[in-house]
């Protein structure tokens, strides 16, 4: 799927928020992952202006409902516990993980996996896996 603008990426996030609670977001820096999350959060009627990249903080929590994690800097699986990421995954209704590592065992069967790519100003998203839609 080709995404021509940040607004279109947010709309895509809103669309998937209606169907999925757990989404794995793969892709390079500046490919649109956080913009997608902004749309996802907005669909839930939460303050989407607070959405930011969690690359250096590891995680952001929006209104105690959505956890937005970036695992880019994780080196070992035990860091999921040390940095409270596993607790955050288990404690929140909506889980969005950028550059997921070692999470297959911790995200339920409703997860979806997306791959974000960029080519100049154009972004594309590949639906890599949709195991089951949330109820």
TIRO-2110 file (N, C-alpha, C; in Angstrom, 1 decimal):
// TIRO-2110
0.8, -1.2, 0.0, N, 1, A
0.0, 0.0, 0.0, CA, 1, A
0.9, 1.2, 0.0, C, 1, A
0.7, 2.1, -0.9, N, 2, A
1.4, 3.4, -1.0, CA, 2, A
0.7, 4.5, -0.2, C, 2, A
1.5, 5.2, 0.6, N, 3, A
1.0, 6.3, 1.5, CA, 3, A
1.7, 7.5, 1.0, C, 3, A
0.9, 8.5, 0.5, N, 4, A
1.4, 9.7, -0.1, CA, 4, A
1.6, 10.9, 0.8, C, 4, A
1.1, 10.8, 2.1, N, 5, A
1.3, 12.0, 3.0, CA, 5, A
1.2, 11.5, 4.4, C, 5, A
1.6, 12.4, 5.4, N, 6, A
1.5, 12.0, 6.8, CA, 6, A
0.0, 11.9, 7.2, C, 6, A
-0.9, 12.7, 6.6, N, 7, A
-2.3, 12.6, 6.8, CA, 7, A
-2.9, 11.2, 6.4, C, 7, A
-2.4, 10.7, 5.3, N, 8, A
-2.9, 9.4, 4.8, CA, 8, A
-2.3, 8.3, 5.7, C, 8, A
-1.1, 8.5, 6.3, N, 9, A
-0.6, 7.5, 7.2, CA, 9, A
-1.4, 7.5, 8.5, C, 9, A
-1.8, 8.7, 9.0, N, 10, A
-2.7, 8.7, 10.1, CA, 10, A
-4.0, 8.1, 9.9, C, 10, A
-4.6, 8.3, 8.7, N, 11, A
-5.9, 7.6, 8.4, CA, 11, A
-5.7, 6.1, 8.4, C, 11, A
-4.6, 5.6, 7.8, N, 12, A
-4.3, 4.2, 7.9, CA, 12, A
-4.3, 3.7, 9.3, C, 12, A
-3.6, 4.4, 10.2, N, 13, A
-3.6, 4.1, 11.6, CA, 13, A
-5.0, 4.0, 12.2, C, 13, A
-5.8, 5.0, 11.9, N, 14, A
-7.2, 5.0, 12.4, CA, 14, A
-8.0, 3.8, 11.9, C, 14, A
-7.8, 3.4, 10.6, N, 15, A
-8.5, 2.3, 10.1, CA, 15, A
-8.1, 1.0, 10.8, C, 15, A
-6.8, 0.8, 11.1, N, 16, A
-6.4, -0.4, 11.7, CA, 16, A
-6.7, -0.5, 13.2, C, 16, A
-6.8, 0.7, 13.8, N, 17, A
-7.2, 0.7, 15.2, CA, 17, A
-8.6, 0.2, 15.4, C, 17, A
-9.4, 0.2, 14.4, N, 18, A
-10.8, -0.3, 14.5, CA, 18, A
-10.8, -1.8, 14.5, C, 18, A
-9.7, -2.5, 14.1, N, 19, A
-9.7, -3.9, 13.8, CA, 19, A
-8.7, -4.7, 14.7, C, 19, A
-7.6, -4.0, 15.1, N, 20, A
-6.5, -4.7, 15.8, CA, 20, A
-6.1, -3.9, 17.0, C, 20, A
-5.7, -4.7, 18.0, N, 21, A
-5.2, -4.2, 19.3, CA, 21, A
-3.7, -4.3, 19.4, C, 21, A
-3.1, -5.2, 18.8, N, 22, A
-1.7, -5.5, 18.9, CA, 22, A
-1.1, -5.5, 17.5, C, 22, A
-0.2, -4.5, 17.3, N, 23, A
0.5, -4.4, 16.0, CA, 23, A
2.0, -4.2, 16.1, C, 23, A
2.7, -5.0, 15.4, N, 24, A
4.1, -4.9, 15.3, CA, 24, A
4.5, -4.1, 14.1, C, 24, A
5.4, -3.1, 14.4, N, 25, A
5.7, -2.1, 13.4, CA, 25, A
7.2, -2.2, 13.0, C, 25, A
7.5, -2.7, 11.9, N, 26, A
8.9, -2.9, 11.4, CA, 26, A
9.2, -1.8, 10.4, C, 26, A
10.4, -1.4, 10.3, N, 27, A
10.9, -0.5, 9.3, CA, 27, A
11.9, 0.5, 9.8, C, 27, A
12.6, 1.1, 8.9, N, 28, A
13.7, 2.0, 9.2, CA, 28, A
13.2, 3.3, 9.8, C, 28, A
14.1, 4.1, 10.3, N, 29, A
13.8, 5.4, 10.9, CA, 29, A
13.1, 6.3, 9.9, C, 29, A
12.2, 7.0, 10.4, N, 30, A
11.5, 8.0, 9.5, CA, 30, A
10.6, 7.4, 8.4, C, 30, A
10.2, 6.2, 8.6, N, 31, A
9.4, 5.5, 7.6, CA, 31, A
7.9, 5.7, 7.8, C, 31, A
7.5, 6.3, 8.9, N, 32, A
6.1, 6.6, 9.2, CA, 32, A
5.5, 5.9, 10.3, C, 32, A
6.3, 5.1, 11.1, N, 33, A
5.7, 4.3, 12.2, CA, 33, A
5.0, 5.1, 13.2, C, 33, A
5.7, 6.2, 13.7, N, 34, A
5.1, 7.0, 14.7, CA, 34, A
3.9, 7.8, 14.2, C, 34, A
3.9, 8.2, 13.0, N, 35, A
2.8, 8.9, 12.4, CA, 35, A
1.6, 7.9, 12.3, C, 35, A
1.8, 6.7, 12.0, N, 36, A
0.8, 5.7, 12.0, CA, 36, A
0.2, 5.6, 13.5, C, 36, A
1.1, 5.5, 14.5, N, 37, A
0.6, 5.4, 15.9, CA, 37, A
-0.2, 6.6, 16.2, C, 37, A
0.1, 7.8, 15.7, N, 38, A
-0.6, 9.0, 16.0, CA, 38, A
-2.1, 8.8, 15.5, C, 38, A
-2.3, 8.3, 14.3, N, 39, A
-3.6, 8.1, 13.8, CA, 39, A
-4.3, 7.0, 14.6, C, 39, A
-3.6, 6.0, 15.0, N, 40, A
-4.2, 4.9, 15.8, CA, 40, A
-4.7, 5.4, 17.1, C, 40, A
-3.9, 6.2, 17.8, N, 41, A
-4.3, 6.8, 19.1, CA, 41, A
-5.5, 7.8, 18.9, C, 41, A
-5.5, 8.5, 17.8, N, 42, A
-6.6, 9.5, 17.6, CA, 42, A
-7.9, 8.8, 17.4, C, 42, A
-7.9, 7.6, 16.8, N, 43, A
-9.2, 6.9, 16.6, CA, 43, A
-9.7, 6.5, 18.0, C, 43, A
-8.9, 6.3, 18.9, N, 44, A
-9.4, 5.9, 20.3, CA, 44, A
-9.8, 7.1, 21.1, C, 44, A
-9.9, 8.2, 20.5, N, 45, A
-10.3, 9.5, 21.2, CA, 45, A
-9.3, 9.9, 22.3, C, 45, A
-8.1, 9.5, 22.1, N, 46, A
-7.0, 9.9, 23.1, CA, 46, A
-6.3, 11.1, 22.5, C, 46, A
-5.4, 11.8, 23.3, N, 47, A
-4.7, 12.9, 22.9, CA, 47, A
-3.5, 12.5, 22.0, C, 47, A
-3.8, 12.6, 20.7, N, 48, A
-2.8, 12.1, 19.7, CA, 48, A
-1.6, 13.1, 19.6, C, 48, A
-1.8, 14.4, 20.2, N, 49, A
-0.7, 15.3, 20.1, CA, 49, A
0.5, 14.9, 21.0, C, 49, A
0.2, 14.0, 21.9, N, 50, A
1.3, 13.6, 22.8, CA, 50, A
2.1, 12.4, 22.3, C, 50, A
1.7, 11.9, 21.1, N, 51, A
2.4, 10.8, 20.5, CA, 51, A
3.8, 11.2, 20.0, C, 51, A
4.8, 10.5, 20.5, N, 52, A
6.2, 10.7, 20.0, CA, 52, A
6.9, 9.4, 19.9, C, 52, A
8.1, 9.5, 19.2, N, 53, A
8.8, 8.2, 19.1, CA, 53, A
9.4, 7.8, 20.4, C, 53, A
9.3, 6.5, 20.8, N, 54, A
9.8, 6.0, 22.0, CA, 54, A
11.2, 5.4, 21.9, C, 54, A
11.9, 5.8, 20.8, N, 55, A
13.2, 5.2, 20.6, CA, 55, A
14.2, 5.3, 21.7, C, 55, A
14.3, 6.4, 22.4, N, 56, A
15.3, 6.6, 23.5, CA, 56, A
14.6, 6.3, 24.8, C, 56, A
13.3, 6.4, 25.0, N, 57, A
12.7, 6.2, 26.2, CA, 57, A
12.2, 4.7, 26.4, C, 57, A
12.3, 4.0, 25.3, N, 58, A
11.8, 2.6, 25.2, CA, 58, A
10.3, 2.5, 25.1, C, 58, A
9.6, 3.3, 25.8, N, 59, A
8.1, 3.2, 25.7, CA, 59, A
7.4, 4.5, 26.1, C, 59, A
6.3, 4.7, 25.5, N, 60, A
5.4, 5.8, 25.8, CA, 60, A
4.0, 5.1, 26.1, C, 60, A
3.3, 5.7, 27.1, N, 61, A
2.0, 5.2, 27.4, CA, 61, A
1.0, 6.4, 27.2, C, 61, A
0.0, 6.1, 26.5, N, 62, A
-1.0, 7.2, 26.2, CA, 62, A
-2.3, 6.8, 26.9, C, 62, A
-2.6, 7.7, 27.9, N, 63, A
-3.9, 7.6, 28.6, CA, 63, A
-4.1, 6.3, 29.3, C, 63, A
-3.0, 5.6, 29.7, N, 64, A
-3.1, 4.3, 30.4, CA, 64, A
-3.9, 3.3, 29.6, C, 64, A
-4.0, 3.5, 28.3, N, 65, A
-4.7, 2.6, 27.4, CA, 65, A
-3.8, 1.9, 26.3, C, 65, A
-2.9, 2.8, 25.8, N, 66, A
-2.1, 2.3, 24.7, CA, 66, A
-0.6, 2.4, 25.1, C, 66, A
0.1, 1.3, 24.9, N, 67, A
1.6, 1.3, 25.1, CA, 67, A
2.2, 1.3, 23.8, C, 67, A
3.2, 2.2, 23.6, N, 68, A
3.9, 2.3, 22.3, CA, 68, A
5.4, 2.1, 22.7, C, 68, A
5.9, 1.0, 22.2, N, 69, A
7.3, 0.5, 22.6, CA, 69, A
8.2, 0.6, 21.3, C, 69, A
9.4, 0.9, 21.5, N, 70, A
10.4, 0.8, 20.5, CA, 70, A
11.6, -0.1, 21.0, C, 70, A
11.8, -1.2, 20.4, N, 71, A
12.8, -2.2, 20.9, CA, 71, A
14.1, -2.1, 20.1, C, 71, A
14.3, -1.0, 19.4, N, 72, A
15.5, -0.8, 18.6, CA, 72, A
16.8, -1.0, 19.4, C, 72, A
16.8, -0.5, 20.7, N, 73, A
18.0, -0.5, 21.5, CA, 73, A
18.2, -1.7, 22.4, C, 73, A
17.2, -2.6, 22.3, N, 74, A
17.3, -3.8, 23.2, CA, 74, A
18.4, -4.8, 22.6, C, 74, A
19.2, -5.3, 23.5, N, 75, A
20.3, -6.2, 23.2, CA, 75, A
19.9, -7.7, 23.5, C, 75, A
19.2, -7.9, 24.7, N, 76, A
18.9, -9.2, 25.2, CA, 76, A
17.5, -9.3, 25.6, C, 76, A
17.0, -10.5, 25.6, N, 77, A
15.6, -10.8, 26.0, CA, 77, A
15.3, -10.4, 27.5, C, 77, A
16.3, -10.5, 28.4, N, 78, A
16.0, -10.2, 29.8, CA, 78, A
15.8, -8.7, 29.9, C, 78, A
16.1, -7.8, 29.0, N, 79, A
15.8, -6.4, 29.1, CA, 79, A
14.3, -6.1, 29.0, C, 79, A
13.6, -7.1, 28.4, N, 80, A
12.1, -6.9, 28.4, CA, 80, A
11.6, -6.8, 29.8, C, 80, A
12.2, -7.6, 30.7, N, 81, A
11.8, -7.6, 32.1, CA, 81, A
12.5, -6.4, 32.9, C, 81, A
13.8, -6.2, 32.7, N, 82, A
14.5, -5.2, 33.4, CA, 82, A
14.0, -3.8, 33.1, C, 82, A
13.5, -3.5, 31.9, N, 83, A
13.0, -2.2, 31.6, CA, 83, A
11.5, -2.1, 31.7, C, 83, A
10.9, -3.1, 32.3, N, 84, A
9.4, -3.1, 32.5, CA, 84, A
8.6, -3.2, 31.2, C, 84, A
9.2, -3.6, 30.1, N, 85, A
8.5, -3.6, 28.8, CA, 85, A
7.5, -4.8, 28.8, C, 85, A
7.9, -5.9, 29.4, N, 86, A
7.0, -7.1, 29.4, CA, 86, A
5.7, -6.8, 30.2, C, 86, A
5.9, -6.1, 31.4, N, 87, A
4.8, -5.7, 32.2, CA, 87, A
3.9, -4.7, 31.4, C, 87, A
4.5, -3.8, 30.7, N, 88, A
3.7, -2.8, 29.9, CA, 88, A
2.9, -3.6, 28.8, C, 88, A
3.5, -4.5, 28.2, N, 89, A
2.8, -5.3, 27.2, CA, 89, A
1.6, -6.0, 27.8, C, 89, A
1.8, -6.6, 28.9, N, 90, A
0.7, -7.4, 29.5, CA, 90, A
-0.4, -6.5, 30.2, C, 90, A
0.0, -5.3, 30.6, N, 91, A
-0.9, -4.4, 31.3, CA, 91, A
-1.8, -3.5, 30.5, C, 91, A
-1.6, -3.5, 29.2, N, 92, A
-2.3, -2.5, 28.3, CA, 92, A
-3.2, -3.2, 27.3, C, 92, A
-4.3, -2.6, 27.0, N, 93, A
-5.3, -3.2, 26.1, CA, 93, A
-4.7, -3.1, 24.6, C, 93, A
-4.1, -2.0, 24.3, N, 94, A
-3.5, -1.8, 23.0, CA, 94, A
-2.0, -1.7, 23.1, C, 94, A
-1.4, -2.5, 22.2, N, 95, A
0.1, -2.6, 22.2, CA, 95, A
0.6, -2.4, 20.8, C, 95, A
1.5, -1.4, 20.7, N, 96, A
2.1, -1.1, 19.4, CA, 96, A
3.6, -1.1, 19.6, C, 96, A
4.3, -2.0, 18.9, N, 97, A
5.7, -2.2, 19.1, CA, 97, A
6.5, -1.9, 17.8, C, 97, A
7.4, -0.9, 17.9, N, 98, A
8.2, -0.6, 16.8, CA, 98, A
9.5, -1.5, 16.9, C, 98, A
9.9, -2.0, 15.7, N, 99, A
11.1, -2.8, 15.6, CA, 99, A
11.1, -3.9, 16.6, C, 99, A
10.1, -4.8, 16.6, N, 100, A
10.0, -5.8, 17.7, CA, 100, A
11.1, -6.8, 17.6, C, 100, A
11.5, -7.2, 18.8, N, 101, A
12.6, -8.2, 19.0, CA, 101, A
12.1, -9.1, 20.1, C, 101, A
12.1, -10.4, 19.9, N, 102, A
11.8, -11.4, 20.9, CA, 102, A
10.5, -11.2, 21.6, C, 102, A
9.5, -10.8, 20.8, N, 103, A
8.1, -10.6, 21.4, CA, 103, A
7.1, -11.7, 21.0, C, 103, A
7.5, -12.6, 20.2, N, 104, A
6.5, -13.6, 19.6, CA, 104, A
5.7, -14.3, 20.8, C, 104, A
6.4, -14.5, 21.9, N, 105, A
5.8, -15.3, 23.0, CA, 105, A
4.9, -14.4, 23.9, C, 105, A
5.0, -13.1, 23.7, N, 106, A
4.3, -12.2, 24.7, CA, 106, A
3.1, -11.4, 24.1, C, 106, A
3.0, -11.5, 22.8, N, 107, A
1.9, -10.8, 22.1, CA, 107, A
0.9, -11.8, 21.7, C, 107, A
-0.4, -11.5, 22.0, N, 108, A
-1.4, -12.6, 21.7, CA, 108, A
-1.7, -12.8, 20.2, C, 108, A
-2.5, -13.7, 20.0, N, 109, A
-2.8, -14.1, 18.6, CA, 109, A
-3.5, -13.1, 17.7, C, 109, A
-3.9, -12.0, 18.3, N, 110, A
-4.5, -11.0, 17.5, CA, 110, A
-3.6, -10.0, 16.8, C, 110, A
-2.3, -10.2, 17.0, N, 111, A
-1.3, -9.3, 16.5, CA, 111, A
-1.3, -9.2, 14.9, C, 111, A
-0.9, -8.1, 14.5, N, 112, A
-0.7, -7.9, 13.1, CA, 112, A
0.7, -7.3, 12.9, C, 112, A
1.4, -7.6, 11.8, N, 113, A
2.7, -7.2, 11.6, CA, 113, A
2.8, -6.3, 10.3, C, 113, A
3.3, -5.1, 10.4, N, 114, A
3.4, -4.2, 9.3, CA, 114, A
4.9, -3.9, 9.0, C, 114, A
5.2, -3.7, 7.7, N, 115, A
6.6, -3.3, 7.4, CA, 115, A
6.4, -1.9, 6.7, C, 115, A
7.1, -0.9, 7.2, N, 116, A
7.1, 0.4, 6.7, CA, 116, A
8.3, 0.7, 5.9, C, 116, A
8.2, 1.2, 4.7, N, 117, A
9.3, 1.5, 3.8, CA, 117, A
9.2, 2.9, 3.3, C, 117, A
10.3, 3.5, 3.0, N, 118, A
10.3, 4.9, 2.5, CA, 118, A
11.2, 5.0, 1.3, C, 118, A
10.8, 5.9, 0.4, N, 119, A
11.5, 6.2, -0.8, CA, 119, A
11.3, 7.7, -1.1, C, 119, A
12.2, 8.5, -0.6, N, 120, A
12.0, 9.9, -0.7, CA, 120, A
10.8, 10.3, 0.2, C, 120, A
9.8, 11.0, -0.4, N, 121, A
8.7, 11.4, 0.4, CA, 121, A
7.5, 10.4, 0.4, C, 121, A
7.7, 9.4, -0.4, N, 122, A
6.7, 8.3, -0.5, CA, 122, A
6.9, 7.2, 0.5, C, 122, A
5.9, 6.8, 1.2, N, 123, A
6.0, 5.7, 2.2, CA, 123, A
5.1, 4.6, 1.7, C, 123, A
5.5, 3.4, 2.0, N, 124, A
4.6, 2.2, 1.7, CA, 124, A
4.6, 1.4, 2.9, C, 124, A
3.5, 0.6, 3.0, N, 125, A
3.3, -0.3, 4.1, CA, 125, A
2.9, -1.6, 3.6, C, 125, A
3.6, -2.7, 4.0, N, 126, A
3.3, -4.0, 3.6, CA, 126, A
2.7, -4.7, 4.8, C, 126, A
1.5, -5.3, 4.6, N, 127, A
0.9, -6.1, 5.7, CA, 127, A
1.6, -7.5, 5.6, C, 127, A
2.4, -7.7, 6.6, N, 128, A
3.3, -8.9, 6.6, CA, 128, A
2.5, -10.1, 7.2, C, 128, A
1.7, -9.8, 8.2, N, 129, A
1.0, -10.9, 8.8, CA, 129, A
-0.2, -10.4, 9.6, C, 129, A
-1.3, -11.0, 9.4, N, 130, A
-2.5, -10.7, 10.2, CA, 130, A
-3.0, -12.0, 10.6, C, 130, A
-2.8, -12.3, 11.9, N, 131, A
-3.2, -13.6, 12.4, CA, 131, A
-4.7, -13.8, 12.7, C, 131, A
-5.2, -12.7, 13.3, N, 132, A
-6.6, -12.8, 13.6, CA, 132, A
-7.1, -11.4, 14.0, C, 132, A
-8.3, -11.0, 13.7, N, 133, A
-8.8, -9.7, 14.1, CA, 133, A
-9.3, -9.7, 15.5, C, 133, A
-9.1, -8.6, 16.2, N, 134, A
-9.6, -8.5, 17.6, CA, 134, A
-11.1, -8.5, 17.6, C, 134, A
-11.7, -8.9, 18.6, N, 135, A
-13.2, -8.9, 18.8, CA, 135, A
-13.6, -7.6, 19.3, C, 135, A
END
